[in-house]
Protein backbone atom coordinates (compact mmCIF):
# COMPACT_ATOMS: atom_id res chain seq x y z
CA UNK A 1 0.00 0.00 0.00
CA UNK A 2 2.41 2.70 1.11
CA UNK A 3 4.08 4.09 4.14
CA UNK A 4 4.02 7.28 6.12
CA UNK A 5 6.60 8.44 8.60
CA UNK A 6 6.37 11.41 10.95
CA UNK A 7 9.12 12.56 13.31
CA UNK A 8 8.27 15.05 16.01
CA UNK A 9 10.87 16.80 18.16
CA UNK A 10 10.42 19.33 20.91
CA UNK A 11 13.31 21.30 22.30
CA UNK A 12 12.22 23.17 25.44
CA UNK A 13 14.16 26.31 26.37
CA UNK A 14 17.33 25.62 28.36
CA UNK A 15 17.62 27.56 31.63
CA UNK A 16 21.35 28.02 30.93
CA UNK A 17 21.76 28.88 27.20
CA UNK A 18 25.56 29.01 27.50
CA UNK A 19 25.68 25.19 27.71
CA UNK A 20 23.29 24.38 24.84
CA UNK A 21 24.35 22.64 21.65
CA UNK A 22 22.57 22.90 18.32
CA UNK A 23 22.58 20.74 15.23
CA UNK A 24 25.49 21.02 12.82
CA UNK A 25 25.00 22.40 9.34
CA UNK A 26 22.86 19.93 7.46
CA UNK A 27 20.29 19.42 4.73
CA UNK A 28 16.84 18.21 5.67
CA UNK A 29 16.72 14.74 4.19
CA UNK A 30 12.94 14.46 4.36
CA UNK A 31 10.22 15.96 2.18
CA UNK A 32 9.00 18.82 4.36
CA UNK A 33 10.06 20.16 7.76
CA UNK A 34 7.65 22.32 9.78
CA UNK A 35 9.25 24.56 12.38
CA UNK A 36 6.97 26.25 14.88
CA UNK A 37 8.69 29.49 15.83
CA UNK A 38 9.09 31.02 19.25
CA UNK A 39 11.30 33.88 20.36
CA UNK A 40 14.40 31.69 20.91
CA UNK A 41 15.70 31.61 17.34
CA UNK A 42 18.64 29.61 16.06
CA UNK A 43 17.52 28.84 12.49
CA UNK A 44 20.01 29.53 9.69
CA UNK A 45 19.54 28.92 5.97
CA UNK A 46 22.21 28.50 3.35
CA UNK A 47 22.64 31.44 1.00
CA UNK A 48 22.93 31.02 -2.75
CA UNK A 49 26.49 32.40 -2.98
CA UNK A 50 29.19 30.07 -1.75
CA UNK A 51 28.97 28.69 1.76
CA UNK A 52 27.36 31.67 3.51
CA UNK A 53 24.67 31.09 6.15
CA UNK A 54 21.89 33.58 6.88
CA UNK A 55 20.26 33.91 10.30
CA UNK A 56 16.45 33.73 10.18
CA UNK A 57 14.91 36.07 12.73
CA UNK A 58 12.17 34.19 14.60
CA UNK A 59 8.61 35.46 14.57
CA UNK A 60 6.79 34.13 17.61
CA UNK A 61 3.83 31.98 16.57
CA UNK A 62 4.96 31.70 12.93
CA UNK A 63 5.40 28.47 11.03
CA UNK A 64 8.55 28.03 8.92
CA UNK A 65 8.28 25.44 6.14
CA UNK A 66 11.51 23.93 4.81
CA UNK A 67 11.54 21.88 1.63
CA UNK A 68 13.74 18.81 2.08
CA UNK A 69 16.02 16.91 -0.30
CA UNK A 70 13.44 14.23 -1.15
CA UNK A 71 11.03 16.77 -2.60
N, C-alpha and C positions, 0 to 999 in steps of 0.2 A: 504494500500500500504506500508507504512513505514514512518519513520520520520527522519529528520536530524536536528541537533542543532549545531550551531557554536556560541561560545562566543569569543569576541575580546576585549582585554583590552590594553590600552596604558598608560604607566606611564612616563610622561615627566620628565626630570631631575629637581630636586628641587633646587632653588637658595640658599637655606640654609639647607644643608644635616643634620645638627645637630637636626632639628625638624622633620625629616621624620620618618615614621613608616612602617615597612614591615609586611608581612603576618606571622602568627605564624607557627610553625612546622605543616605540614599537608601532607596528601597523595592526589595526584591528583585523583579525583573520576571519571574522564572521561576516554576515551579510549586513546587519544594521546594529549599531550600538546606540542606546538611548541613555543620555546622561541628565539626570534631574539636578538642576543647579541649586546651589545655596550660596551663601556669601563667603565660603571658604576659598574657592578658586583652586588653581593648580592644573588646569587644562591648557595644553600647548598644541598647536597644529603646525605641521611642516609647511613652510613657504614654498613657492614655486621656483625660487632661485637658489640653487645650491643646497646647502644643508642648514639653512636658517630656520629657527623655530619661533613662532609667534605666540605670545601669551594671549589667551582668550579671557577677557574680563567676565567674571560670573555675573549673571543677572538672577537674583533670588527668585525662585519659582519658575524659571524658564526651563525649557526642555531642549537640550542640544542633541541633534541627530547626526551621527557619524556613519558614513557609508563605508563598509568594510571591503576587504580584498575579494571576497567571494561574489560580491555583486558587481 
